[in-house]
Amino acid sequence: MRFLTRSLMGLFLLALTLGLLAMGGFSIFKASEARKASAGRAPTARERVFAANVMAVEFTTLSPTLTAYGEVQSTRELELRVASGGTIIELAPDFKDGARVEKGALLVKLDPAEAKAARDSAVASVSEAEAALAQAERGLVISRDDVVAAQRQADLRLKALTRQQSLSDRGVGATATLETSELAVSAAEQAVLNRRSALSTAQAQLDSARTGLTRAKITLSEAERKLRDTEIRAEFTGRLADVTGVQGGLVSNNEMLGTLIDPNALEVAFRVSTGQFFRLTDVLGDLRDLAVTISLDGADGAVEAKGVLSRVSAAVEAGVTGRLLFATIAQGARGLRPGDFVTVRLDEPALENVAEIPAAAVDAQSTVLVLGPEDRLESAPVDVLRRQGDNVIIRAAFKAGTEIVTERTPLLGRGIKLRPMRAGQSDTTAPVDKVKLDDQRRAKLVAFVQSNTKMPDTAKKRLLAELTQDEVPLATVEKLESRIGG
């Protein structure tokens, strides 16, 4: 009886053992099948979404600003040169580089001794010429009186001849007397001719005396001019530059002692391209009356002046291109000096139905990325009209209010899905979806991260830190579960 009980217990234990082994084998088989199934299934692919700044394009009327660089010049500049050599005996107290002088002020005075002597000699020559003229006038009067007297005597001789001829015709007078009367008339006529010749000579002497007086006055005027040239005075109010004169120094003829510059008569010369020049002209080819802003940059800020476009150079210099323009400075020229290198800005004629966008939004093919339906990017052509620093002025066919990418990158292209970032919004403020995990799901993910030998240590630490939080980013959970298969 004891043997039968032990035999039944052994069979029971054997059946129980076989059953447990069968259940273990079945579990191993199911796990193996599940592993094979999960290894053959491809992970779920998720579309990558990029973030970029976008802006709405608004079309309006804009006046492009042309920027150029030029040099300030003076339109009223006078070189101070001496007309004749000499010694400097006097200099103005303000005859210094940069000093301001008033119109008519004495700047330089040369030794006037020689000029005064020449002037005095010319005065004496004028006096002599005036005396000679007076004498010639008196001689002319006497010559005229001589002619009148000779003519009167000739008339008397002619009357006597007439009387003698009358007596001779009546047979009263003698022939010798008649001949004597005829000879007297001939002599009287000859005397008249002599007096007329003397009158002509007197008239010639008078003309010569007048010419001599005129020549003497010219010499006097030249001497007075040379005397005045010993003094150099300011022709206008301005400032001195390049001053070289020294009191007591000997200067030569036409030597330059300095330059007088009018600081209020300034203009700026700047060069533009041929295309820019044509945009500044009207239909007749003449320059438009455009306002110009001149800026001189400095450490404490910029000095600005206003002006107006005045003229263009008549010819193009050899070796250069474009056009040289000149703008007259009308206001704010007090801080500028000739020779300053300045920035010139002027507004071109207005353009209608255009928009100003960042230059980084346009590629080399003159296209921009437009935000289309479902936040997908599309390519649209634009016409680049002007470049304004970091911006460009465009004209396009798409509607106003269309949003475009403001800064293109190699990652962005046609068909890419975009998370648009508009003004006042940044990528760091975008909401992040998070989820709470139960203990089993959290332990499964932690075990996967810890057992992954191909993952870098830095990535492991970051993922483990996220998994220990109460709420884990949904993107992290989905990424890990897609790799372990659920």
Secondary structure, DSSP 8 states (H G I E B T S, - for coil): -HHHHHHHHHHHHHHHHHHHHHHHHHHHHHHHHHHHHHHHS--------EEEEEEE---EEE--EEEEEEEEEES-EEEEE-SS-EEEEEE-TT-STT-EE-TT-EEEEE--HHHHHHHHHHHHHHHHHHHHHHHHHHHHHHHHHHHHHHHHHHHHHHHHHHHHHHHHHTT-S-HHHHHHHHHHHHHHHHHHHHHHHHHHHHHHHHHHHHHHHHHHHHHHHHHHHHHHTTEEE-SSSEEEES----TT-EE-TT-EEEEEE-TTSEEEEEEE-HHHHHHTB-TTS-B---EEEEEEEETTEEEEEEEEEEEE-SS--TT--SEEEEEEEEE-GGG--TT-EEEEEEE---EEEEEEEEGGGS-TTSEEEEE-GGGBEEEEEEEEEEEETTEEEEEESS-TT-EEESS--TT--TT-BEEEE-TT--GGGS---EEE--HHHHHHHHHHHHH-SSS-HHHHHHHHHHHTSSEEEHHHHHHHHHHHT-
